[in-house]
């Protein structure tokens, strides 16, 4: 057999090797019986697990594991065919250490992952293959959260494919974000307000579930406000916070509260926002107003209606006016500053009317308040004036 070189295998061993691998079928069957049969035939028989590993062994692997010549560091997957026909496609020599490569991606792509398969060059005795990720992964990019990779590995004549599931762990590397919204709170109010803000974090539950908030230590608002937190079971990436007023606000001292709020997540990363809380001034309040007045027709009547400014200890001047719903101004009027409602003599026979309508508005220079709807009913000898409160509203601020 001329393909066995004498400087690699001693000539005296050639016959043994040839006989071993190219011997008769009967001899091969005899040897298989010797190591596969039960202990009764072969007390030193191999277990099924051992046999499974033995059957994976190839001539190429045997040569690679026992080489001491540099020219044998590469071997064809099928050594016998290569020695006879080295030009057979797919049987080209490869390094004895084998090779592995990234195959098709069932999920994700290698443009995002940048993966290669290598052995550790610093440890030649380490026989494991390692997937090296050469591109930075960002969990917040959906296509980078998980990969399913097919790996092709060739060692000697052994070729196999493995499927690798690669999950990228989420870390807390993004700061919270506080979304601003308008906020108006009435002065002298205390308790939970209607001022709610949405807070988001791209890192999801690992940040949202531990989020804390802090008002700037150098601002007076830290003693005025707290924040009530609300989280959502169906959305791990956001939460809401609502301002809770713990001390009454004074419009006459500060009309606009501007302060910095900080949000801290688990790292902690810090998100900041400048919040603006605008105070709404208090409207005037009635202190003296009648419910029903009874008087004779054809007589003049004066009624005192008084109110004070709703802002504590300020008492901005109160203005009064009547809104006419018909011709009632002919009989009823009020002084703008005095607050006195004057009813002129009414002759029911001459007027041939039984009902009079009147809106009496009490208005400060800031807001309109407590709008009155008054019904004047004429009886046989008296006129009844009945009051009903319709609503409260603020129309302007100067």
Buried (B, 14 or more C-beta within 10 A) or exposed (E): EEEBEEEEEEEEEEEEEEEEEEEEEEEEEEEEEEBBEEEEEEEEBEEEEEEEEEEEEBBBBEBBEEBEEEEBEBBBBBBBEBEEEEEEEEBEBBEBBBBBEBBEBEEBEBEBBEBBBEBEEEEEEEEEBEBEBEEEBBBEEEEBBEBEBBBBBBBBBBEEEEEBEBEBEBEBBBBBBBEEEEBEBBBBBEEEBEBBBEBBBBBBEBBBEEBEBBBBEEBBBEEBBBBEEEBEEEEBBBBBBBBBBEEEBEBEEBEEBEBBBBBBBBBBBEBBBEBBBBBBBBBBBBEEBEEEBEBEBEEEBEBEBBBBBBBBEBEBEBBBBBBEEEEBEEBBBBEEEEBBBBBEEBEBEEBEBEEBBBBBBBBBEBBBBBBBBBEBEBEEEEBEBEBEEEEEEEEEEE
